[in-house]
Structure formats: C-alpha cells, structure tokens
Amino acid sequence: MSHSAQSHRDLKVWQIALDLTESLYRLSSAWPKHEQYGLVSQIRRASVSIAANIAEGAGRRTTGEFIQSLELKKGSPGR
C-alpha cells in the first residue's frame, strides 16, 4: 500500500467504523425480539460492511485507487 497508512487498522476511519459497529450491536440487543431478523439484522450487517469495505479498499496500491474503491462502495461516481 503506497498511501501513508501501513494497514487499514492504522486508519482512524476504520477504527471509528469498528466502534460504531460495537455500539450498534450493544444498542440493538435491547430492541424487541420481533426485530431480530429484520431491522436489527440489517443494521448490524450494514455497520459491519463499513469497516469491511474500508479494509478491502485499503488493499489497493495507491491512495487514488483506495478513494475510488470507497466511492464505488457508497454508490457514487468516482472523482
């Protein structure tokens, strides 16, 4: 990886994404049981995918490729 971070684990945004996931898991555990396979599951999967997408993008060779990867993941056109 030629961008400044040595690993995705060094990226503050990845660390924040993990904190968000932990918080959402904790909060959603108190939600009604009838939501466990609906809203709870969907929110948990979405939060996990944020950190996963960052980690995947960080494996790109350049900062530009990393940014382009994240742009594609969020559904925006590359810049």
C-alpha distances in whole Angstrom, upper triangle without the diagonal:
4,6,8,8,7,8,10,13,12,13,16,17,16,18,21,20,21,24,25,25,27,30,30,31,33,35,35,37,40,40,43,43,44,41,39,38,38,36,35,33,32,30,29,27,26,25,23,21,20,17,17,16,13,12,12,10,7,6,6,5,6,8,11,10,9,13,14,14,15,18,19,19,21,23,23,23,20,20
4,6,8,8,10,12,15,13,14,17,18,17,20,22,22,23,26,27,28,30,32,33,34,36,37,38,40,43,43,46,46,47,43,41,41,40,39,37,36,34,33,31,30,28,27,25,24,22,20,20,18,15,15,15,12,10,10,9,6,5,7,10,10,10,13,15,15,16,19,20,21,23,25,24,23,20,19
4,6,8,9,10,13,11,11,14,15,15,17,19,19,21,23,24,25,27,29,30,31,33,35,35,37,40,40,44,44,45,41,39,39,38,36,35,34,32,31,29,28,26,25,23,22,20,18,18,17,13,13,14,11,9,10,9,8,6,5,9,10,9,11,13,14,14,17,19,19,21,23,22,21,18,17
4,6,9,10,12,9,9,12,14,14,16,18,19,20,22,24,25,27,28,30,31,33,34,35,37,40,40,44,44,45,41,40,40,39,37,36,35,33,31,30,29,27,25,24,23,20,18,19,18,15,14,16,14,11,12,12,11,10,8,12,13,12,13,16,17,17,19,21,21,22,25,24,24,21,20
4,6,7,8,6,7,10,12,11,13,15,16,17,19,21,22,23,25,27,28,29,31,32,34,36,37,41,41,42,39,37,37,37,34,33,32,30,28,27,26,24,22,21,20,18,15,16,16,12,12,14,12,9,11,12,12,11,10,13,14,11,13,17,16,16,19,21,20,21,24,24,24,21,21
4,7,8,7,9,12,14,13,14,17,18,18,20,22,23,24,26,28,28,30,32,33,34,37,38,41,41,43,39,37,37,37,35,34,32,31,29,28,26,26,23,22,21,19,16,17,17,13,12,14,13,9,10,12,12,12,12,16,15,13,16,18,17,18,21,22,21,23,26,26,27,24,24
4,5,5,7,11,12,10,12,15,15,15,17,19,19,21,23,24,25,27,29,30,31,34,35,38,38,39,36,34,34,34,32,30,29,28,26,24,23,22,20,18,17,16,13,13,13,11,8,11,11,7,8,11,12,13,12,16,15,12,15,17,16,16,19,20,19,21,24,24,25,23,23
4,5,5,9,9,7,9,12,11,12,15,16,16,18,20,21,22,24,26,26,28,31,31,35,35,36,32,30,30,30,28,27,25,24,22,20,19,18,16,14,14,12,9,10,10,7,5,8,8,6,8,11,13,13,12,15,14,11,13,15,13,13,16,18,16,18,21,21,23,21,22
4,5,8,9,6,7,10,11,10,13,15,15,16,18,20,20,22,24,25,26,29,30,33,34,35,32,30,30,30,28,26,25,24,22,20,20,19,16,15,15,13,10,11,12,10,8,11,12,9,11,14,16,17,15,19,18,14,16,19,17,16,19,21,19,20,24,24,26,24,25
4,6,9,8,8,11,12,12,14,16,17,18,20,22,23,24,26,28,29,31,33,36,36,38,35,33,33,33,31,29,28,27,25,23,23,22,19,17,18,15,12,14,15,11,10,14,13,10,13,15,16,16,14,18,18,14,16,19,18,17,20,22,20,21,25,25,26,24,24
4,5,5,7,9,10,11,13,14,16,17,19,20,22,23,25,26,28,30,31,34,35,36,33,31,32,31,29,27,26,25,23,21,21,19,17,16,16,13,10,13,13,9,9,12,12,9,12,14,15,15,12,15,16,12,13,16,15,13,17,19,17,18,21,21,23,21,21
4,5,5,6,9,10,11,12,14,15,16,18,20,21,22,24,26,28,29,33,33,35,31,30,31,30,27,26,26,24,22,20,21,19,16,16,16,13,11,14,14,11,12,15,14,12,16,17,19,18,15,18,18,15,15,18,17,15,18,20,18,18,22,22,24,22,22
4,5,5,6,9,10,10,12,14,15,16,18,20,21,22,24,26,27,30,31,32,29,28,28,27,24,23,23,21,19,18,18,16,13,13,13,10,8,12,11,8,10,13,12,11,15,16,18,17,15,17,17,13,13,16,15,12,14,17,15,15,18,18,21,19,20
4,5,5,6,9,10,11,13,14,15,17,19,20,21,23,25,26,29,30,31,27,26,26,26,23,22,21,20,17,16,16,14,11,11,11,8,6,9,9,6,7,11,11,10,13,15,18,17,15,17,17,13,14,16,14,12,15,17,14,15,19,19,22,20,21
4,5,5,6,9,10,11,12,14,16,17,18,20,21,24,25,28,29,31,27,26,27,26,24,22,21,21,18,16,17,16,12,12,13,11,8,11,13,10,10,14,15,13,16,18,21,20,18,21,20,17,17,20,18,16,19,21,18,18,22,23,25,24,25
4,5,5,6,9,10,10,12,14,15,16,18,20,22,23,26,27,29,25,24,25,25,22,20,20,19,16,15,16,14,11,12,13,10,9,12,13,11,13,16,16,15,18,20,23,22,19,21,21,18,17,20,19,16,18,20,17,17,21,21,24,23,24
4,5,5,6,9,10,10,12,14,15,16,18,21,21,24,25,26,23,22,22,22,19,17,17,16,13,12,12,11,7,8,9,6,5,9,10,9,11,13,14,14,17,19,22,22,19,21,20,16,16,19,17,14,16,18,15,14,18,19,22,22,23
4,5,5,6,9,10,11,12,14,15,17,19,20,24,24,26,22,21,22,22,19,17,17,16,14,11,12,12,8,8,10,8,6,9,12,11,11,14,16,15,18,20,23,23,21,23,22,19,19,21,19,16,19,21,17,17,21,23,26,25,26
4,5,5,6,9,10,11,12,14,16,18,19,23,24,25,22,21,22,22,19,17,17,17,14,12,14,14,10,10,13,11,10,13,15,14,15,18,19,18,21,24,26,26,24,26,25,21,22,24,22,19,22,23,20,19,23,25,28,27,28
4,5,5,6,9,10,10,12,14,16,17,20,21,23,20,18,20,19,16,14,15,14,11,10,12,11,7,9,11,9,9,13,14,14,15,18,19,19,22,24,27,26,24,26,25,21,21,23,21,18,20,21,18,17,21,22,25,26,27
4,5,5,6,9,10,10,12,15,15,19,19,21,18,16,17,17,14,12,12,12,9,7,9,9,5,6,9,9,8,11,13,13,14,17,18,19,21,24,27,27,25,26,25,22,22,23,21,18,21,21,18,17,21,23,26,26,28
4,6,5,6,9,10,11,13,15,18,19,21,18,16,18,18,16,13,14,15,12,9,12,12,9,9,13,12,11,14,17,16,17,20,21,21,23,26,29,29,27,29,28,25,25,27,24,21,24,25,21,21,25,27,30,30,31
4,5,5,6,8,10,12,13,17,18,20,17,16,18,18,15,13,14,15,11,10,13,13,10,11,15,14,14,16,18,18,19,22,23,23,26,28,31,31,29,31,30,26,26,28,26,23,25,26,22,21,25,27,30,30,32
4,5,5,6,8,10,11,14,15,17,14,13,15,14,12,9,11,11,8,7,10,10,8,10,13,13,13,16,18,18,19,22,23,24,26,28,32,32,29,31,30,26,26,27,25,22,24,24,21,20,23,25,29,29,31
4,6,5,6,9,10,13,14,16,13,11,13,14,12,8,10,11,9,6,10,11,9,10,13,14,14,16,18,19,20,22,24,25,27,29,32,33,31,32,31,28,28,29,26,24,26,26,22,22,25,27,31,31,33
4,6,5,8,10,13,14,17,14,13,16,16,14,11,13,15,12,10,14,15,12,13,17,17,17,19,22,22,23,25,27,27,29,32,35,35,33,35,34,30,30,32,29,26,29,29,26,25,28,30,34,34,36
4,5,6,7,11,13,15,13,12,15,15,12,10,12,14,11,10,14,15,13,15,18,18,18,21,23,23,24,27,28,29,31,33,37,36,34,35,35,31,31,32,30,27,28,29,26,24,27,29,33,34,36
4,5,5,9,10,12,9,8,12,11,9,6,9,11,8,8,12,13,12,14,17,17,18,20,22,23,24,26,28,29,31,33,37,37,35,36,34,31,31,32,29,26,28,28,25,24,26,29,32,33,35
4,6,8,9,12,10,8,12,13,11,8,10,13,11,10,14,16,14,15,19,20,20,22,24,25,26,28,30,31,32,35,38,39,37,38,37,33,33,35,32,29,31,31,27,27,29,32,35,37,39
4,7,8,11,10,10,14,14,12,10,13,15,14,13,17,18,17,19,22,22,23,25,27,28,29,31,33,34,36,38,41,42,40,41,39,36,36,37,34,32,33,33,30,29,31,34,37,39,41
4,6,8,7,8,11,11,9,8,11,13,12,12,16,17,16,18,21,22,23,25,26,28,29,31,32,34,36,38,41,42,39,40,39,36,35,36,34,31,32,32,28,27,29,32,36,37,39
4,5,6,7,10,11,10,9,12,14,14,15,18,19,19,21,23,24,26,27,29,31,32,33,35,36,38,40,44,44,42,43,42,38,38,39,36,33,34,34,31,29,31,34,38,40,42
4,5,5,8,10,10,9,11,14,14,15,17,19,20,21,23,25,26,27,29,31,32,33,35,36,38,40,44,44,43,43,42,39,38,39,36,34,35,34,31,30,32,35,38,40,43
4,6,7,8,9,9,11,13,14,15,17,19,20,21,23,25,27,27,29,31,32,33,35,37,38,40,44,45,43,43,42,39,38,39,36,34,34,34,30,29,31,34,37,39,42
4,6,5,5,6,8,10,11,12,14,15,16,18,20,22,23,24,26,28,29,30,32,33,35,37,41,41,39,40,38,35,35,35,32,30,31,30,27,26,27,30,34,36,38
4,6,7,5,6,9,10,10,12,14,15,16,18,20,22,22,24,26,27,28,30,32,33,35,39,40,38,39,37,34,34,34,31,29,30,29,26,25,27,30,34,35,38
4,7,6,5,8,10,10,11,14,15,16,17,20,22,21,23,26,26,27,29,31,32,34,38,39,37,38,36,33,33,33,30,28,29,28,24,24,25,29,32,34,37
4,6,6,6,9,10,11,12,14,16,17,19,21,21,22,25,26,26,28,31,32,34,37,38,36,36,34,32,32,31,29,26,27,26,23,22,23,27,30,32,35
4,6,5,6,8,10,11,12,14,15,17,19,20,21,23,25,25,27,29,31,32,36,36,35,35,33,30,30,30,27,25,25,25,21,20,22,25,28,30,33
4,5,5,6,9,10,11,12,14,16,18,18,20,22,23,24,26,28,30,32,35,36,34,34,33,30,29,30,27,25,26,25,22,21,23,26,29,31,33
4,6,5,6,9,10,11,12,15,16,16,18,21,21,22,24,26,27,29,33,34,32,33,31,28,28,28,25,23,25,24,20,20,22,25,28,30,32
4,5,5,6,9,10,11,13,15,15,16,19,20,21,22,24,26,28,31,32,30,30,28,26,25,25,23,20,21,20,17,16,18,21,25,26,29
4,6,5,6,9,10,11,13,14,15,17,19,20,21,23,25,27,31,31,29,29,28,25,24,25,22,19,21,20,17,16,18,21,24,26,28
4,5,5,6,9,10,12,12,14,16,17,18,20,22,24,26,29,30,28,29,27,24,24,25,22,19,21,21,17,17,20,22,26,27,29
4,6,5,6,9,11,10,12,14,15,16,18,20,21,23,27,28,26,27,25,22,22,22,19,17,19,18,15,15,17,20,24,25,27
4,5,5,7,9,10,10,13,15,15,16,19,20,22,26,26,24,24,23,20,20,20,17,15,16,16,12,12,14,17,20,22,24
4,5,5,7,9,10,12,13,15,16,17,20,22,25,25,23,24,23,19,19,20,18,15,17,17,13,13,16,18,22,22,25
4,5,6,6,9,10,11,12,14,16,17,20,23,24,23,24,22,19,19,20,17,15,17,17,13,14,17,20,23,23,25
4,6,5,6,8,10,10,12,14,15,17,21,22,20,21,19,16,16,17,14,12,14,13,10,11,14,16,19,20,22
4,5,5,6,9,10,11,12,15,16,20,20,18,19,17,14,14,15,12,10,12,13,9,9,13,15,18,18,20
4,5,5,6,9,10,11,13,15,18,19,17,19,17,14,14,16,13,11,14,15,11,13,16,18,20,20,22
4,5,5,6,9,10,11,14,17,18,17,18,16,13,14,15,12,11,14,14,11,13,16,18,20,19,22
4,5,5,6,8,10,12,15,16,15,15,13,10,11,12,8,7,10,10,7,9,12,14,16,16,18
4,5,5,6,9,10,14,14,12,14,12,8,10,11,9,7,11,11,9,11,14,15,17,16,17
4,5,5,7,10,13,14,13,15,13,10,12,13,11,10,14,14,12,14,17,18,20,18,20
4,5,6,8,11,13,13,14,11,9,11,12,8,9,13,12,10,13,16,17,18,17,19
4,5,6,9,10,9,10,8,5,8,8,5,6,10,10,9,12,14,15,16,13,15
4,5,8,9,8,10,9,6,9,11,9,9,13,13,13,15,17,18,18,16,17
4,7,9,10,12,9,7,11,12,10,11,15,15,14,17,19,20,20,17,19
4,6,8,9,6,5,9,10,8,11,13,13,14,17,18,18,18,15,16
4,7,8,7,7,11,11,11,14,16,16,17,20,21,21,20,16,17
4,5,5,6,9,10,11,13,14,15,17,19,20,19,18,15,14
4,5,5,6,8,10,11,12,14,15,17,18,17,17,13,13
4,5,5,6,9,10,10,12,14,16,17,15,14,10,9
4,5,5,6,9,10,10,12,14,15,14,13,10,11
4,5,5,6,9,10,11,13,14,14,14,11,12
4,5,5,6,9,10,11,12,11,11,8,9
4,5,5,6,9,10,11,9,8,5,7
4,5,5,6,9,10,10,10,8,11
4,5,5,6,9,9,10,9,11
4,5,5,6,5,6,6,8
4,5,5,6,7,7,10
4,5,8,10,10,13
4,6,9,10,13
4,7,9,12
4,6,9
4,6
4
